[in-house]
Amino acid sequence: MKRLKVLVSAYACRPGEGSEPGVGWNVVRELSKYHDIWVLTRENNRPAVEVELAKNPLPIHFIYCEPSRWVQRLNRKQRLVYLHYYLWQLQAYFVARKLHREVSFDLVHHVTYVRHSTPSFLVLLPIPFIWGPVGGGESAPQAFWQNFNFRAKIYETIRNLVRTFGELDPFVRLTAKRSILARGTTEETAQRLRQLGATQVEVFSQLGLSAEEITQLAKYAQPQPNSVRFVSVGRLLHWKGFDLGLRAFARSQLSGDAEYWIIGEGKERSRLETLARELGIHQQVKFWNKLSREETLQKLGECTALIHPSLHESGGLVCLEAMAAGRPVICLNLGGPALQVSNKTGFKVSAETPEIAINEMASAMIRLAEDNTLWQSMSQEGIQRVQEFYSWEIKGQLLARLYEKLVT
């Protein structure tokens, strides 16, 4: 494989973290095995990156940049993070333009943020540009709004308006049109990329697990527990859909020793506790608050399956972690989780209406609780699926080959 000179835009990029910073770091770490990599990133990522490079050197050139100081002051505690992100993209272009004159890059790739409604001005460089995977095109199905309180409805309305406003930005449309390849994290986002003018669009998850993480998670791949326990992990927010999980658990009418664990904190805590009492299952529901990663994984390994009924999510890393730990996943057939979970590794239930989703989730809970052969099969298939499709090492190889294919 010919080593190319590649410029990567990674606003979020830090080692040892999940979410956006983890995506940025793992992508550039794997790419450095195959190509010469320059990374444009934020100044606040420098301390963590330099500590890691001192311990584990990598052949990567990091270029740190920031917009003006007044923008940084306005963004204290990430109060105006998306304005900062937009202006950072503009500053990154001027830094990249000068750097390109010195280096002559073969390709430029925008990696983070994973957000389709904000432009990347690096598309203006006279070299092939890859956009993404980017996400954010997902919306909570309208039928599920009936269960939202007033604040949740306002949140969803504003979220949709902000996304629409972003898509009207001519620079967002320019980014889409000039991309040699635009990747959406879900089919919903991919459709929006096409509407924005992208001609070559793929659906591709931004998520992965490192070899170290896969090995760690394998330690929690315990045999099916004797007691039936389901678990949901995440912030307790309305769009996470944990109320659907509670209703499905109540409808399943599993034996009295069956339990539903919820790990996380958030505004919906009191509402979920009230719902559990109303459903008559409060004795079977355990709220664990927010736990450390190690404690969370330990609890996950003690459960029968992960319940992840998120109504709009580009990613859903916990689904990958559950499969790597040999836990089947029950999710809605929406967004990132629906891309990660296959019919061999869990259940993707209909998101047509809340009633249908609850019934199908309840049915899936019963099957996993009563059919040990099915559980064993889904457990093993989940472990194998993560290793084959979501290993950062494998994703890095595929991306490195894609670069060569697009450039030559």
Steps between C-alpha positions, in 0.01 A plus 500: 500500500639838398538736797293808434524839666166545671362799690238410763263750662422378852358776719453236772800269537623363832635159603330283757153649456177397337255696287637764259853531648541122483385489137754766402788336685438142388460597135831687480684240708400221263558705185857578606586134440438541128531867403678820605248684715467866597222579748334837546345513846416729790759640737319351799579152371876563518567393865336158467651438156854592607483286814392202291763558231772522766402151617410351161656696213311508171610640161227765497538876453258688726418862415310686771292804414234718657280790390551841660521540877162670532337193347682278748383718789140483381527121482607445861346178631383437141220755528523578126668183383339487156584863423856426611501189282382697196762771543767239572423342163563835335830548683601143416460576129753786505747286695444209261536715187845616610599148605387354168741733315784351705394134507284444189242267650342225293171499688309677778252327732256658747457259793359691799263644598265237360249769400348546155340843551828690545740551207864412465684777319781256422286397205639816333847347478586384144522132596245217550286549811326228706222609733423282798345282611276784612168466680216698647235435237293283733172616656267350759206350308195724529287220645722495811451870577171416673700374800721811522439769758493866396873553559588195290281621213669841510840329496413288196352798317807716558731214406322453168499875430873533574576211266283649224665839546842335472403320182407836342857623546648527148836378633337180628361441151840581351661246733256234384531580129881514493553182705649216301326277755249587775431242767192507721485313829144393424269475201308802633812716484603350166168614351562853624851498351352411162246780534786739576663407170749225585530268201698212652341400834553197723354389833783421737518501880750734659543268799753232579681322782874461538666163551557596864131584549384180329731296726376684808134454407554129432576459871139590573360247251372277779254213450132587503413606857268276700275796580334695220629858497471766233706818504490843336803728510518871420388847594143505625356721227163478328639401162686202646162326520557326835130543577432265208734244656316521833161460333625201300645340813166542680312355202730197481368389843817305571533328836536705816877448524558659156655847521555810288811704579546860385851649517534876457387841617282766345185712504270204437595315820197600708263444206638150445473417871139618501426291189649188660268545801197558276581183305534300822860398427688735734613205711667349193661820368839611632645846430879491533578866431812574297774240554864480397574328171630190678195481725269552203661219304483272803126565529459447126666160527255401773198565278311300239482774237537871434180698439579807287178658365654831390276710276777682312866416523779511244720270705413290803842374611346310791341261248844406367632461853209275592553277197874480570408386852273231358173673590217500244349843426136604471471835321266692276553459127632856486829685463843372589391210723297351212815508286713327764256234617410218262218248525762250619623718787173635637157640420428816300139579581262707291490874568166552325314581822582482874244219548654283231852567631402411857329177393797391288750586775296303753493202265878524452555511877291185545687314226843585641388410851357163399711380205853423617604371156396827336681699768821300452486547123443876522774534759760335279382675184531837673860438601586387148322795333696755701829330420424479128341840434567738788862444591695826456783299349277364226329835445842665469607251234183556299532877521865493398412293191210734422741794493721329246200406287365855497832665424632266230 
